[in-house]
């Protein structure tokens, strides 16, 4: 397996569209950050009922729904046609949500300006040359860039399962990764890159751990949607998922995953609107 994640290589464009192959599995198995994270998000970004935002890569709308339930008007840009179609079905009860099938890079905001640009587990897939500049262009003065990520982590109280399962990765030709490298304290964010853009004020960052219990079958489905798993050849991928499913069944049929919601909210600099439009 490559040592770098695919969004940091020339394969970024290839791998990010592969999520579209699994729209149903993605919709079924991807965890959503707790409700209080979305409450905090609105407060930090000074958003309220009726505020207009653009969402980057909504997938099937897991994080879109909590925002729509809070009364936001949302333009959601999804590059995968199957994911976008499922998102439209899921979000049909919310007339103030529009899902457009396009990439963030290809989208032209025209004269529209938004109170926030929001991305959940998607911003790292956007071309680095576009991420911050386009976001600044799309924001009204005083608007915010909101990046929410929910990486899987291995805290101090994690089950031994996360060490034992490394044997399954090695058995199919993968690398053994020390779970300790996934400790919550070692999880980084895009703050340094955002600061380097000089388009946003110092971000406010909040971190919240939350746990999700999976059955063996649901965890197998979730694995099938993960970008790291998709890097394996098809036969090795199927064998790996089968091995891990059996491992979960052997330990009672459930496994608890630990996630870290990393919420970063940054206000557009007063001088950035003019600079971004050049």
N, C-alpha and C positions, 0 to 999 in steps of 0.2 A: 504493500500500500504506500502511496506517496506520503512523505513526512509532513507536508504542508497541506492545509485544507484547500479544497478546490477553488474557493473564492479568492485565494491569494496566488493563483497560478493562471496560466493562459487558458485553462480549462473552465474558467468561471462561467462563461456563456453556455457551455455545453451542459455543465452540471446543474445550473439553476433551472433549466427548463425540464429537467427530469422529474421534478416534483409533479409535473402535470400528468405523468404516467400513472399516478396513484391517487387521483383525486378522492376516490371513495375511502381508501385506507387513510389518507391524510386527514380527511374530515372526521373519520371515526376515532383516530387514536392520538392526535396531537393535543397535549395538555394546554390549558389556558391559564394565564396568571390569575390569581385570586381577585375578587371584586374590589378589595380595598386598594389594589395597585392602580386601578382605573380611576378611583376616586382621587387618589393622590396626583395622578397624571393631570386631571382636569384642574386641580387647585394650583399646581406648580406652573401650568401653562396658561393660567387665567382664562380657561375656556368655560363656556356656559351653554345652556340650552339655546340652540340656534346658531352657534358658532360653526363656521365652515372650515373643514380641514381636507387635506388630500392625504390618502393612505398609500404607501408604497408596498406592493406585494401582499395583499390581504390573504392569499391562499384561498381557503373556502370560507373565510369570514369569521374565524374563531375570535380574533381580537376586535373585529369590526362591530360585532353584535353588542358587546358591553358599551361601546362608545355610542352606538345608535340608540341603545336603551336609555342613555343619558341625554338624548335629545340633540346630538350633534348632526350637522349636515355633512355628509361624507362623499367625496369622490374617490373611489378605490380603483387603483391601477394594477391590474394583474396580467402578467405576460402569458400565463398558461391558459389556453382556451377552455380546457376541461375544469380546471380550478375555478376560473371565472364563472363558468356556467353553474357550478355547484354553489358558488358564493351568491349568485343572483337568486337561486332557489332558497338558500338559507336566510337571505336578507330581504326576501319579498315583503314581509310584514312592515318594513320600514321605508316609506315613500321618499324619505330624505337621503337615501343611500343610492348612489349610482355606481355600478361596477363597469369599468371600461377595460376591454382586452387590449393591453398595450404594455410595453416596458416603460419604466420611469425615464430611461434614456431617450426614448422616442417621443414621449409625451411633450406636447407644446402647451404650456399654460396660457399662452396668449396674453390678454390683459387681465386675466383672473388673478386675484391675490387671496391668500388664505390665512386664517388665524394660526394654523399649524400645519406642518408636514409631519406625519406620523408613520413609523415603520416598526413592525413587530417581527423579529427574527428574519428580517429581509434586507436591512440596510447594507449589511456587509456584502451582499450579492451585487449591489449597484456598482457600476464602473467608478473607481476612485476619482477619476478625472471629472465626474459628473456629480457625485453625491452631494457635496456641500454647496457648490456653485448653483446648481439647479434649485436646491432647496431655498437658498437665499433669494433667488429670482422669483420663486413662487409665493413667498411670504409677504404679507403686508407689513408696514412698519410696526415694530413691536411684536411681531409674530414669533413663534417658537418652533424649533426643530425638536421632535420627541422621538427618541430611539429606545425601544423596549426590547430586551433580549431575555430569553429564558433558558440559558445553558444548563445541561445536566451537570451536577457536581457530586463530589464524594466528600461529605463532611466527616468529622471525627467519629461520629456515631454510625457511620454507614455499615451495612451488613457485609460479611465476608464474601458474599456472592460476587461483588464487583471485582474482587481480586481473582476468585476462582474462574470466572467467566473468561478471563484472559487466555486460559488454556484452549478455549474453543476458537478464538481468533487465530492463535498460533497453529492449531490443527488444520485450518483451511488456507494457510499461507499468509496470514496477516502478522502484524507486529504486536508484541506484548507491550502494553502501555501501563505504566505505573499509575494506578488510580489516584495516588497521592498528588499527582500533578493536576488533578481536577478539583483540588480543595477549593472551597468558596473564596478563601483569601487570595487565591492565585488567579482568579478570573479577571481578565482585563476587559476594557471597553474601548470605544472609538474616541474617547476624550482627547488623547494626544493629537490624532489626525484632525479633529474638529478645531482644536486650538491653532494648529498650524495653518488652517484655512483663513484665519483672521476675520471670518465673516460673522462669528457668533460670540456672545459674551461667555464668561466662564460658566460651564454647565453645572446644574444641580444634579447630583447623582444619589439615587436611593437604591438600596439592595434589600431584598426580602427573600428568605428561603421558604420554599413550600414543597410538600411531599405529595406524591401521586402513587397510589397502589394500582398495579396492573395484574390482571390474570395472565396466565401463560399465553393464551391466544391473543389477547390484546397487546401484550408486549411484543409478540412476534409480528403483529401487524404494524406496530409503531416502528420496530426495527426496519421493516421493509421500506419505510419512507425516509430513513435517515441518509444524509448525503454520504457519510462515511461508509455505510453498508453498500451504497450504490457503486462505490469504487471497486468492489470485488467483481470478478467475472461471474456470470449468472449461476453456474454450477456451484462455485464456492459460496456465493451469497445464499443460495437455497440451503446448502449444507450447514452453513453457520447459523442461520435462523432456526433450522431444525434442531441443531445441537443445543442452542440456548433455550428453545421451547422445552425440550426434554429436561434440561437442568432446572428450570423453574418448576416444572411439574414434580420433579423429584424432591423439591424442598417444600412441598405443600400446595403448589399451584398458584402462588402469588409472589410478587416481588415489589418492593417499594423503591421508587425512583426519587431522587432528591434533585430539585431544581432551584435555581437562583434567578429571581426576577431582578434584572438590572435595568432600572429606569433612569434615563438621562434626558434632561430638559434644558435646552439652551435658547436664550433670547437672541433674536437677530440684532446685530450691532446697528446703531443709528446710521452709520456711514456705509453699511453693507449693501443697502438696496441699490444705491447708485453704482457702487463698484461691481455688483453682480450683473448689472444690466449692460455693462460695457463689453 
